[in-house]
Amino acid sequence: MGTVTNPNLVRAVRTRAIAGVARTRATERPDVAAQLLAVANFLDTAAAAFETEEPDVIDGVTITNTLPFDASMPLMEAAWLVEETPGTGLPDDFTAYVVDAFKRRAMPAPPMAQFAAAGPDVRAHAVNVLARLTTAHNDLHAARTPEDVTTCLQAALTLHDTYQRIMATLVGEPAAPVGEPAATVVDESTPLDLTDVSAYTVGIIRLAESKGLRPTDGGAHRGVRRIHLNAGGPHGTFGTIQIGQRSGKILRAEVIQGNGGTPRRAKGTNAVRALLTDTRAHSCPDRCTAFSADSCRP
């Protein structure tokens, strides 16, 4: 297959490559197989959205810094799931390979917190892996065909996994701990049922509604229920609120001011309320042609 230049198709190729890695690892790691398959399914949904929606073109210029909303939400779900599941071997910020596909310096980087405490032999091994990861990232940036992109991503994600395993030996953590059942995916249009949440949680969801964030049920996984937020349009504010299924209490939230925006996160009930209170939600038409949220008008 030849060179792919359509930005949405570039992201689709990368998304399907990562999904393939997740499925392969699911066959190798039974303890986290369900979670890896759920990640792969989220990525398939995102890839399909990339493949079916044309990128925005303004004055003959193809816009590369916006994502279809139907791709953004499953990417976020996949990222949350990886963050919550030790042992997948995927970096927490692996979606940067997709979201920031055109930014050379935005490649995911392994955490370095434990590196300084490692012995000389372990550090030498880790340095070698990091050097190879830099090479893999350079190769990925230069790759032009889907086959080359897939090969480079597979190599990079294998090196991320290797680095994580090296660091895990320092604290005696298992590389792939026991997991829990696969995610239950609920369509975004599912009406909100607030019967099993705390009164304070209801108040925060009502706050999100008052901000125009239109909360909808995003399903549950591993004892955590997700509420999707979406003000609408490619530059619209969107995000997720997470609620404990048993406690009914707010756990954390993430709010992003439109595609390409910087995520703002909060953990704990009071912090989430403060985050939403401080959020000025923005919405725009589905086919908005503005370059950014700043230039967009509802």
C-alpha positions as CSV (number, residue, x, y, z in Angstrom):
1,M,0.0,0.0,0.0
2,G,1.3,3.5,-0.8
3,T,1.8,6.6,1.3
4,V,-1.2,7.8,3.4
5,T,-1.5,11.6,3.7
6,N,-5.2,12.0,4.9
7,P,-4.7,12.8,8.6
8,N,-7.7,10.8,9.7
9,L,-6.5,7.8,7.8
10,V,-3.0,8.3,9.2
11,R,-4.6,8.1,12.7
12,A,-6.7,5.1,11.7
13,V,-3.6,3.2,10.7
14,R,-1.9,3.9,14.0
15,T,-5.0,3.1,16.0
16,R,-5.5,-0.3,14.3
17,A,-1.8,-1.1,14.7
18,I,-2.1,-0.5,18.5
19,A,-5.3,-2.5,18.6
20,G,-3.4,-5.4,17.0
21,V,-0.7,-5.2,19.6
22,A,-3.3,-5.3,22.4
23,R,-5.0,-8.4,20.9
24,T,-1.7,-10.2,20.5
25,R,-0.8,-9.4,24.1
26,A,-4.3,-10.7,25.2
27,T,-3.3,-14.1,24.0
28,E,0.0,-14.0,26.0
29,R,-1.4,-12.5,29.2
30,P,-4.5,-14.3,30.5
31,D,-4.6,-12.2,33.7
32,V,-5.2,-9.0,31.8
33,A,-6.6,-10.5,28.5
34,A,-10.1,-9.2,29.1
35,Q,-8.9,-5.6,29.6
36,L,-6.6,-5.8,26.6
37,L,-9.4,-7.0,24.4
38,A,-11.6,-4.2,25.7
39,V,-8.9,-1.7,24.8
40,A,-8.6,-3.2,21.3
41,N,-12.4,-2.9,20.9
42,F,-12.3,0.8,21.9
43,L,-9.5,1.3,19.4
44,D,-11.5,-0.4,16.7
45,T,-14.4,2.0,17.3
46,A,-12.0,5.0,17.1
47,A,-10.4,3.7,13.9
48,A,-13.7,3.2,12.2
49,A,-14.6,6.8,13.0
50,F,-11.3,8.0,11.6
51,E,-11.9,6.0,8.4
52,T,-15.5,7.2,7.8
53,E,-15.1,11.0,8.5
54,E,-13.3,13.3,6.2
55,P,-10.8,15.8,7.8
56,D,-11.7,19.5,7.9
57,V,-10.4,21.6,5.0
58,I,-10.3,25.3,5.2
59,D,-9.2,27.5,2.3
60,G,-7.6,24.5,0.7
61,V,-5.6,23.6,3.9
62,T,-6.3,20.2,5.5
63,I,-6.6,20.6,9.3
64,T,-4.5,18.0,11.2
65,N,-5.1,19.1,14.9
66,T,-8.7,18.1,15.3
67,L,-10.3,14.7,15.8
68,P,-13.8,13.3,15.1
69,F,-15.8,13.2,18.4
70,D,-16.7,9.6,17.6
71,A,-13.0,8.8,17.7
72,S,-12.1,11.0,20.7
73,M,-14.4,9.3,23.2
74,P,-13.3,5.6,22.6
75,L,-9.7,6.8,22.6
76,M,-10.3,8.3,26.0
77,E,-11.9,5.2,27.3
78,A,-9.0,3.1,26.1
79,A,-6.6,5.4,27.8
80,W,-8.5,5.3,31.1
81,L,-8.6,1.5,31.0
82,V,-4.8,1.2,30.4
83,E,-4.2,3.6,33.2
84,E,-6.3,1.5,35.6
85,T,-4.8,-1.8,34.5
86,P,-1.2,-2.6,35.4
87,G,0.4,-5.3,33.3
88,T,-0.8,-4.3,29.8
89,G,2.7,-3.1,28.9
90,L,1.2,-0.1,27.2
91,P,2.3,3.4,28.4
92,D,-0.4,5.4,30.1
93,D,-0.2,8.1,27.4
94,F,-0.1,5.6,24.4
95,T,-2.9,7.5,22.7
96,A,-0.4,10.3,21.9
97,Y,0.7,8.0,19.1
98,V,-2.7,8.7,17.6
99,V,-3.8,12.1,18.9
100,D,-0.4,13.8,18.3
101,A,0.5,11.8,15.1
102,F,2.0,14.9,13.5
103,K,4.1,16.2,16.4
104,R,7.5,14.6,16.5
105,R,8.2,15.6,20.1
106,A,4.9,14.3,21.4
107,M,5.9,10.6,21.5
108,P,5.0,8.8,24.7
109,A,7.9,8.6,27.1
110,P,8.4,5.9,29.9
111,P,8.2,7.1,33.5
112,M,11.6,7.9,34.9
113,A,10.8,8.1,38.6
114,Q,12.4,4.8,39.5
115,F,15.4,5.1,37.2
116,A,17.6,7.0,39.6
117,A,17.2,4.4,42.3
118,A,18.2,1.5,40.1
119,G,21.6,-0.2,40.3
120,P,24.2,0.2,37.6
121,D,23.3,-3.0,35.7
122,V,19.6,-2.2,35.6
123,R,20.3,1.3,34.6
124,A,22.5,0.2,31.8
125,H,19.8,-2.1,30.5
126,A,17.2,0.6,30.8
127,V,19.4,3.1,29.0
128,N,19.8,0.7,26.1
129,V,16.0,0.2,25.9
130,L,15.4,4.0,25.9
131,A,18.0,4.5,23.2
132,R,16.2,1.9,21.0
133,L,12.9,3.5,21.8
134,T,14.2,6.8,20.5
135,T,15.3,5.1,17.3
136,A,11.9,3.5,17.0
137,H,10.2,6.9,17.4
138,N,12.5,8.4,14.7
139,D,11.6,5.5,12.4
140,L,7.9,6.0,13.1
141,H,8.2,9.7,12.3
142,A,9.8,8.9,8.9
143,A,7.4,6.0,8.1
144,R,5.0,6.7,5.2
145,T,3.3,3.4,4.4
146,P,0.8,1.7,6.7
147,E,3.0,-1.4,6.8
148,D,6.0,0.6,7.9
149,V,3.9,2.6,10.5
150,T,2.6,-0.7,11.9
151,T,6.1,-2.2,12.2
152,C,7.5,0.9,13.9
153,L,4.6,1.1,16.4
154,Q,4.9,-2.6,17.2
155,A,8.6,-2.1,17.9
156,A,8.0,1.0,20.1
157,L,5.3,-0.6,22.2
158,T,7.4,-3.7,22.7
159,L,10.2,-1.5,24.0
160,H,7.7,0.3,26.3
161,D,6.8,-3.1,27.7
162,T,10.4,-4.1,28.2
163,Y,11.1,-0.9,30.1
164,Q,8.1,-1.4,32.3
165,R,9.2,-4.9,33.2
166,I,12.7,-3.7,34.0
167,M,11.3,-1.1,36.4
168,A,8.9,-3.5,37.9
169,T,11.8,-5.7,39.1
170,L,13.0,-2.8,41.3
171,V,9.9,-2.9,43.5
172,G,8.9,-6.5,43.1
173,E,5.8,-5.8,41.2
174,P,4.3,-8.5,38.9
175,A,4.5,-7.6,35.3
176,A,0.9,-8.7,34.7
177,P,-1.3,-8.8,37.9
178,V,-4.6,-10.5,38.1
179,G,-7.3,-8.6,36.2
180,E,-11.0,-8.3,36.3
181,P,-13.9,-8.9,33.8
182,A,-14.0,-7.0,30.5
183,A,-15.6,-3.6,30.2
184,T,-19.3,-3.2,29.7
185,V,-19.8,-0.8,26.8
186,V,-23.0,1.2,26.9
187,D,-24.1,3.4,24.0
188,E,-23.7,7.2,24.7
189,S,-27.4,7.7,24.2
190,T,-28.3,5.6,27.2
191,P,-30.4,7.8,29.6
192,L,-28.7,8.6,32.9
193,D,-29.9,6.5,35.9
194,L,-28.9,8.3,39.1
195,T,-30.7,6.1,41.6
196,D,-27.6,4.5,43.1
197,V,-25.3,7.6,43.4
198,S,-24.9,10.0,46.3
199,A,-26.8,13.3,46.5
200,Y,-23.5,15.1,46.2
201,T,-22.7,13.2,43.0
202,V,-26.2,14.1,41.6
203,G,-25.3,17.7,42.4
204,I,-22.1,17.5,40.4
205,I,-23.8,15.9,37.4
206,R,-26.5,18.7,37.5
207,L,-23.6,21.2,37.6
208,A,-22.2,19.6,34.4
209,E,-25.7,19.8,32.8
210,S,-26.0,23.5,33.8
211,K,-22.6,24.1,32.1
212,G,-24.0,22.6,28.8
213,L,-21.9,19.5,29.0
214,R,-24.8,17.2,28.4
215,P,-23.8,14.2,30.5
216,T,-24.7,10.7,29.2
217,D,-24.1,7.2,30.5
218,G,-20.7,5.8,29.3
219,G,-21.0,2.3,30.9
220,A,-19.0,0.7,33.7
221,H,-15.8,-1.3,34.1
222,R,-14.0,-2.7,37.2
223,G,-16.3,-1.1,39.6
224,V,-16.1,2.3,38.0
225,R,-19.0,4.0,36.1
226,R,-18.3,6.6,33.5
227,I,-20.4,9.6,32.6
228,H,-19.5,11.1,29.2
229,L,-19.6,14.9,28.8
230,N,-20.0,16.5,25.4
231,A,-21.0,20.1,24.6
232,G,-21.1,19.3,20.9
233,G,-19.1,20.0,17.8
234,P,-15.5,19.4,16.9
235,H,-14.3,22.3,19.1
236,G,-16.8,21.6,21.8
237,T,-15.8,20.9,25.4
238,F,-15.9,17.1,26.2
239,G,-14.7,14.7,28.9
240,T,-15.5,12.1,31.4
241,I,-16.7,11.8,35.1
242,Q,-15.9,8.6,36.9
243,I,-18.1,7.3,39.8
244,G,-17.6,4.4,42.1
245,Q,-20.3,1.8,41.4
246,R,-20.6,0.7,45.0
247,S,-20.1,4.1,46.8
248,G,-21.9,6.2,44.2
249,K,-19.3,8.9,44.9
250,I,-17.3,10.9,42.4
251,L,-13.8,9.5,41.8
252,R,-12.2,11.7,39.2
253,A,-13.0,13.7,36.0
254,E,-11.3,14.9,32.9
255,V,-12.4,17.9,30.8
256,I,-10.9,18.9,27.4
257,Q,-11.7,22.2,25.6
258,G,-12.3,20.8,22.2
259,N,-10.1,18.6,19.9
260,G,-6.5,19.4,20.4
261,G,-7.1,20.9,23.8
262,T,-5.1,20.2,26.9
263,P,-6.8,17.8,29.3
264,R,-7.7,19.2,32.7
265,R,-8.1,16.5,35.4
266,A,-9.3,16.4,39.0
267,K,-9.5,13.6,41.6
268,G,-12.0,13.5,44.4
269,T,-15.4,15.1,44.9
270,N,-14.4,18.6,45.9
271,A,-11.7,18.9,43.2
272,V,-14.1,17.7,40.5
273,R,-16.7,20.2,41.6
274,A,-14.1,22.9,41.4
275,L,-13.0,21.7,38.0
276,L,-16.5,21.9,36.6
277,T,-17.3,25.2,38.3
278,D,-14.2,26.7,36.6
279,T,-15.1,25.2,33.2
280,R,-16.5,27.4,30.6
281,A,-18.0,24.9,28.2
282,H,-17.9,25.7,24.5
283,S,-20.1,24.2,21.8
284,C,-20.1,24.6,18.0
285,P,-21.9,23.2,14.9
286,D,-20.9,19.6,13.9
287,R,-19.5,20.8,10.6
288,C,-17.7,23.9,12.0
289,T,-14.9,25.2,9.7
290,A,-13.0,27.3,12.3
291,F,-9.3,26.6,12.8
292,S,-9.7,26.4,16.6
293,A,-12.1,26.7,19.5
294,D,-10.9,30.3,20.0
295,S,-12.1,31.3,16.5
296,C,-15.2,29.1,16.6
297,R,-18.6,30.6,17.3
298,P,-21.6,28.6,18.5
